[in-house]
Amino acid sequence: MAFRQPVDLQAINAGARGSMIEHLGIVITEAGDDWLRGSMPVDARTRQPYGLLHGGASVVLAETLGSTAGGLCVDPAREAVVGLEINANHLRAARDGMVIGTARALHVGRSTQVWEIRIENQAGKPVCISRLTLAVIPAA
């Protein structure tokens, strides 16, 4: 599987302006032929009251990466992708720095896609593993 569209990181990040993605400091940083990577700071915006990375923030990063990657696999003139289901296993706490997520396709079909998103700390240790199922729908 390779992306059907060219990956323009500047355009992707510009498209997130004014959204939760921008508010949480999520930035798409790299892309390969079949994977997408982004980062998110662990700071006051993304921590829960005990000082740890909020699990919900990890899920936002995972859904952002998976949905963005999924959208690159369809013809945007004809199709779009929307989330159907997401799960996340929180494996290790993060208190500061950045977390880095990488989305890789497990399945890219005509009507559904399944993405695995691995979120790591800056030392490369796993913080969260997530699986996102997307529906492919007609473009509005």
N, C-alpha and C positions, 0 to 999 in steps of 0.2 A: 504494500500500500504506500502510495506517495500522495502528497497533497496535490489537489487538482488546480490550485491557484498559487501564484507566487506569494511568498511570505514577506510582507512589508512590515517590519517591526515598528517603524515609525508610525505608519497608518493605523496599525492595531492599537498602539498605545494612545494615539491621538483620539481614537474612537471611544476610549474609556473615560475621557474627560467629563467631569460632572457626575460620575457614577460612583457606586460603592467601591468599584475597582480602584479608582483614583483615590478615594477617601482612605482606603486601607493601605495605600502605597504600593499596590501590586503593579509590577512592570514585567512585560514580556521581554525576555532578554536574548533568547537564542532559539533557533529552529534548525532542524535537520530535514531530511526528506520525509520522515514519518514520525517526528517527535517535536514537541514544543516545550520550552522551558521558561519559567518566570520566577521572580523573587517577591518576597513580602517582608517588610521589617517586623521584628518583634519589639513593639513599643507600646505606648499608652493607647493607641488605637486598636491594637490587636491582642492585648493581654486581658485576662480575666482578673477579678479582684485579688486573687492570691499571687499575682505576679507572673503567672505562666501564660504561654500562648493559648488563647481561647480556641477550643476545638472548633467552634463555629467559624472562626477566621481561617482555620486550615481548610474547612469545607468550602469556603468562598474561594480560596486560592485554587483548590482542586477543580471546582466547577468552572471557574474562569478559564483555566488551562484546557480542560477537556472540551468545553463548549467552543472555545476559540479554535482549537485544533480540529474539532468536528466540522466547524463551519468552513474550514479550508479544504475539506474533502468533498464538498458539494458544489454544484453550479449555483451561485447566488442569484442568478436571474430566474432560476426555476425552483430552488429549494432553500430551506433553512433548517437549522437544528434547534431543538428545545430539550431541556432536561426532563427525563421521566423518573429517574431514581438515582440517588447517590448514597453511598455508605462510606464510612471512614473508620479506620482503626487507628487510634492514637497510641503510639508506641513509646514515645520518649518526650519528656518535657523540654520546652525551649523557654528561656527567660529573657534573652536579649539577642542582638545581632540580626541576622537575616535567616529566613528559611527559603529553600530553593525547591521548586516543584518541577517535575518532568512528566508530561503526559505522553503515553504511548497507546496506540490502538491495539485492542484485543480482537475487535470485530468491526468492520465497516461494511454494512450492507445497504440495500436499497431503502429499507424502512427504519432500520435501527443501527446504532453504533454503540460500542462498549469501549470505554477508555479506562486504563489504569493510570493513576497519578501517584507518583512516589514523591513525598515531601521529605527533605533532608535538612539537617542543620549545616552550618558552614564547615563542620568537620566531616561531612559526608555520612553522618549517622542518621538512620531513618527516624523521623518524627511522626509521620502519618502515612498510611497507605489507603488510597481511596479508589473506588470503582464508580464510574459514572455511566449511566445508560441514557442515550439520546434518541429522540425520535426525529426522523427526517420527514419534514412536512412541506407542502407547497409554499413557495414564497408568497408573501402578502402582496 
